[in-house]
Amino acid sequence: MTQIARIVIDRPEAMNAMNAAVLQALLSDIEWAAADPDVRALIIVGAGDKAFSAGADIAYLNRATPMEVRELARLAVEVNHRIETLGKPVIAALNGYALGGGLELAEACAIRIAASHAVMGHPEVRIGAVAGFGGTTRLPRMVGKGRAAEMLLTGRVIDANEALAIGLVNHVVPAEELLPTAERIAMDMASCPSPAVWLTWEALHRGLNMSLEESAGLGADYFGLAASTPGFREGTSAFLRR
């Protein structure tokens, strides 16, 4: 039976701020979803109604050594990379503040849906830090170098409507419609043959780091791979019977 897995960033007493325990729990949940053949898509959401995640745990960062800060960032980078290479599409349901590392996690997802009260930003520079969980890499690819530079270099936060206008999120919906919307989109993706969904995402994701010619060639190769799957034969046969 096709399932949509829901992963919760579960530290509401701290605005779902990320420490090593939170990141390890996320990684464990992601690996579980990867291993379950019935899970076809994932939704990540924050516990409570105030925050998706306020980012890295500032109290921990304040007392950590530079090497410990680097280790936390490396763990977050691993989590975000796993989201991108999971083999199943992941949707971030932004149910409040998505700041710093929280936004970086959302940026690793295939699709971002924001509640109308959500607030997003990279305020790291304001506390003397760097967006070290992948934001300096992913954000420019989403919104362009200029907009990314303004967000990253000033620490300015933006509301959901501005995030939609610059292409940082796909949809903005009332809070009560956030999870139903995420589930509907997840089911739309899950209803398609899973090899085709994953190969399409791989072509899109990997192609961004290639030349136009190389990216188009990768798409052609994946088209051929898709043609070797049962879903391709079933889908094309069903189309011809219409």
Steps between C-alpha positions, in 0.01 A plus 500: 500500500636839401583713802595860559738514795496799732821590683473746788781723623409439860640757741214748539622633835799649312322602177625170354857629512752249370759333718679172434216296651240665275716450191573137585128436550426658162765288333361185662145581387619576147687169479189318623293663227764417240493132597120463501384410147145613577610856573489694174536859625582686821380814675718672758329734747586659832328404824247756619371800308774757558802367315618262234843549653667811637835362384805383688485495880659837587551407865708202390694704244584758766684246715632268228856495372564590134552131420172408670320767297655357184393146598141615552503672162643190334223289651239745369663493157472119508130518589427748222699303244309186597171681444611594149623149415231299675340353191161639606371859481496701821269795575574757769182626669606830654267549795664808649856627538749344258826669581866420446552126509124446496471679168807316373326169569194624310721609210620140466142381444346469155202723584429758770150597611460783750222585738398863457653593836839341423815712517823405326854623496870451552584713804831321566715799406331708771650279770839479331434164335473358149217304337701181533234232446488556123321833467782675316476228235128431464343842552669667197382213281142568607471877509805621308835631620385856565198416715697231681782744570258751651342239727829342604704819544238705686323225694166648395199276554207488260136405528331218311365719221843645421645148509240398244573802281873423481453127445618378839171320567255336261174583677366713785184376669306566821642309795209257513559407136875445530511126562202416274671690217831324565325164509315569175820589317680203655222269381517652151869406487450163668233405246757515219740210434772542761798441264375780275457736796846431633677512163329832425614643834853369447515656153377831639723498809820375337442698183531830686870426548562420132521690175179525298626235257605261777174550687292432189708187435435380853128549445520291183686224686241496776221493241656181370527358852135579566408313182645183654254504793156333521341835580605636162339212308187512714472878473549520126262207443233666714541823305455319167181333624330835564 
